[in-house]
Each structure stands twice: as C-alpha cells, then as structure tokens.
Amino acid sequence: MEHKKRKKIRLKTYNYSQNGCYFITICTKDREHLLCLNDTILDENAKFILSEIGNAVKIAIENIEAVYDGVDVIEYVIMPNHIHLILRLNKTADISVSGIVRQTKGLVTKKAGFPVWQKSFYDHVIRNENDYYEIVRYIQMNPLKWQNDRYYDTKIE
C-alpha cells in the first residue's frame, strides 16, 4: 500500500513565530460535526449553539491570551466541524503559530477523551489591512453562510 505524500502547506522560508497576524482554520477529524449541538440553529448573536466539545474549544481559545504572553486572539468563530481564528503575535511572544495550535488542539482532545482534530491546519499570513478586514468579515459572516461553506457536509448524523 502506497501512502500519499502530505502536501506542505506552510510558507517555506517564513518564520511563524515572528510578529504579525495569522488566519488559522482547524478542521475536526473526518470533518465530523462535533462542535455544535445543531448545525442549523443559530443563537441571538448569529453563533452556533456549542456542544460540550465546542465549549471546550471556546474555553481553550479564550485562554490563549492568558497562557501565551504576547499573543492576542483578535477574532474567532466555532463552526460545526471547524474553527477559524486570527492570532496576533507580538514582539514578546515566545512561541510559534504551530506551537499554539498544537497545544490548543491537545487540550481539547484531552478534554474530549478521543481524537477531535484532523492532522495539521490551514494558515494564512495576513499581509495588509485590506486582507485583515476581509478575513474578519469572513469569520463574522461564516455562521450565516454555513450551508454554502466549503466545509459544509450534507450527510449530517
């Protein structure tokens, strides 16, 4: 059996521990709808109602700033089978984007008691103000556009 070689998704020469803003997307394993109770019902704030695992994700994301000096969570959204967030690393941060994601995923997996996440994650280095505002808008609107989202899966259990 021949294994598919994983595609490298990081910029080869980019230092992911340097100052800047990063747009991160992390998907659940097999894109299972684990993070929300119902993927069609939004609360009064246009957010999904979180499952127990989704609440663990929320707590983990909201604790990033307390755990990592010099790291800010600018914006995030928890979707039924993935999360989006913008991290800002400041000059005092002593960790990389990969380190933050790895530890956050590990905390949630430990709380759940089973593997929650797919391997790796998607990142985009935010390069300018236009890029930043486009991504913030995308994150904020994502729940409202869920059924058109590329991660949406019609075979919901």
N, C-alpha and C positions, 0 to 999 in steps of 0.2 A: 504494500500500500504506500503510495507516494503522498507525502504531505505537501500541501500548498505552502509556499513561502509567504510569510506575512509581509504585507506592504509597509514600508517605513512611512510614517505619517508626520514625523517631526521634521522641521527645517534642519538640514544637516549641520550648518555652521552657526545656528542661533543658540544663544545661551539662555535657557528658560529659567534662570534664576536672576536675570537682570531686571532692573526697573521696567515697569510697563504694565499694560492691561492685556489680559488674555481671556478670550471667549472659549469656554470649555463646554463640551457636550459629553455626557456619560450615559450609556445605554445599559439597561438591565440585561441579564443573561437571556439569550434567545428572544430578546425584546418582549419578555413576559410583562403583563400589566400588573405589576406588584405594588406600585407606589400610591395608587389611588383606590378608593372604595368602588367608584363607578366612573367610568371614563366618559360619561355623557352629562354628568351633573356638575355644574359649577356653583360655588357659593356666591354670596352677595358681592364679593370682591373679584369675581371672574377668575377664581382659582379652583382647582380640583379639590375635592374632599379627600384628605390623605388617609391611607391605610396605616396600620401600625408601623410597617416598614417605611412608608412615606414620612411619617412623623419622625422616625429615627434619622432619616435623610435630612429633614428640616433642622433638627437639633444639631446634627453634625455640621451642616453648612453654616448655621448661625454661630457655632462655636469656633469656626476657623479663625476669626479675628482675635479671639481670646487665647487661642493656642499658639498662633504664629505671629510674633511681633513683626510689624511692618507689612502685613498682608491685610487687604481690605476686600470684602465681598461687596461689590458695587450693586449687583442685581442678580437675581436668580429666579427660576421657576421650576417646579416639580411637576412633571407630566406623568401620565400613567406608566410609561416604560422608559423614560429618560429624564435627565435633568440638564438644564442649561444654566451656566453661571458666568459672571465676569469677575475675575480676580485681578486685583491691582497689587503688584509687588513694589514696595518702596525700598529706598536705599538701605534700610535697616533689616530687611528680610534676609534670613539666613537659610533659605530653603528654596527648592525649585518647584515649578508648577507640578511636575511629575510626583514629587515627594508629597505635596499637599493632597493631590488626587489619590495617590496610593493609600495614604493614611486615612483619608476620609472614607474611601471605599471599604477599607479594612474595618473601621469602626462600625459601619452599617452592617457588614457581613457578620461580624461577631455578634451584634445585637440580634440579627435575624436568625442566626444559627445554621445558615446554609448559604451557598454562593449566590449573591444577588446580582453581581455585575458581569458584563462581558469583559474580556481582556482589553486592555488599553483604553483609549478615549480619544476624542477629536479635540483639537485645539486650533485656535486662530489667533495670531498675534495682532492685536488691534493697532493699526498703523497711524491713524489720524482721527480728528474729531468727527468727520463725516462717518467713518467706519464705526466709531463708537456709538453714535446716535442711532445709526441703522440697526446695530445689534441690540441696543437697549430696547428699541421699538419692537424688534422681532421677539425678544424674550417676553415683553409685556403682552404682546398680542397672541403669543403661541397657544394659550388655552382656548381662545376664541376661534382659532383656525385649526383646531386639533384634527378634525376629520379630513382636512387637506394636507396634514403634516406628513412628511416622508416617513416618519416612524409609526404612523397610524397603521394598525393591522386589523382587518375586519374579522378575523377569527378570534373573537374575544370569548373567553370561557365564562 
